[in-house]
Amino acid sequence: MIEEQINGNQTEGKDVKDMQDLRKRTFSRQELTELLRSDDPQLLQELFETARKIRDEVQGNKIFAYGFVYFTTYCRNNCNFCYYRKSNGIERYRKSEEEILAISKALIDSGVDLIDLTMGEDPAYHNDGFETLARIVRRIKEEYDTPVMVSPGVVDREIIDKLADAGADFYALYQETHNRELFAKLRVGQDYDERMNAKLYAKEKGMFIEEGLLAGVGEKEEDIADSLLIMGEIGARQVRVMSFIPQEGSPMENCRTPDRLEELKIIALMRLLYPTALIPASLDVDGIGGLKDRINAGANLITSIIPPKSGFMGVAQNTMDVDEGGRTVKEAAAILDEMGLRIAAKDEYRRFLREVK
Ligand code: SF4
């Protein structure tokens, strides 16, 4: 069913006016809510097709690729949806500076356009004032000449200054929902405004920001519509959605993962609203098997590429396809090739960041 709606290519005889309506770029909360609620196969097919067309008009057959480096799985927080929450008695790791640089180099050599340095809110990094992370960012920028995204969680302004000065291009920090009540249930004990303000400050400092939402955690369509609109209001350059995956040992362990159509619709609506945004097809939800549907929904970027047998993990699907070599540029490129698409070169990505607003 999803396959047909997403990949279908039969628009003959469709009402052109409907297609143009989907291209109008401004949607009210009510319109977004209705689109999210719709299960009309024809409308959904048009939605995905329009999203793909918009992406192709902006960047042709190029798709960007990010290397994922989850370098410490220690965390001081207890988010209810997360495997790495502090109270979960799991085995954890904290990689050394040299290990982080080595995996970054391997990812760059394999053809990624950016290194995404992600961490749990590890107290060890807070204790060293993020000197280590700033040094790693600087070295990747200077020695490997590659854009860097940092995902350090909520940090003070002086830390954001330090990371911006080190050359970090992106600061990723996801609210997951913009419904404050739901936020409080998901990110237990954390402050909604503090999180939002950290992001806004990073933008003020000249960094690009990434905002994200989690699908299937008790939100209503209206909440998603709010998130979609807020992402634009705060000027996020990259916007992501991931489906919730139940995590062993977490309080939400027995909650169900949502139907993927929800995530795909959100990707398509993001593309309609924000034609030039970076919108990930994350391999961290359904592995490499989920790539095609997400790209066909309008994503323009592959995230969560991890070299096999590196000892580094994913977040939502921490091991899926990793050691088997499924989450590599090579595997992704082969799938894109069948779709008439290709991985962009680093210079093309940089030009996109600079010139396509
Ligand atoms: S989502 Fe991030 S901040 Fe929350 S518990 Fe997991 S690693 Fe920590």
Boltz pocket constraint, residues with backbone or C-beta under 6 A from the ligand:
constraints:
  - pocket:
      binder: B
      contacts: [[A, 74], [A, 75], [A, 76], [A, 77], [A, 78], [A, 79], [A, 82], [A, 83], [A, 84], [A, 85], [A, 86], [A, 119], [A, 120], [A, 121], [A, 153]]
      max_distance: 6.0
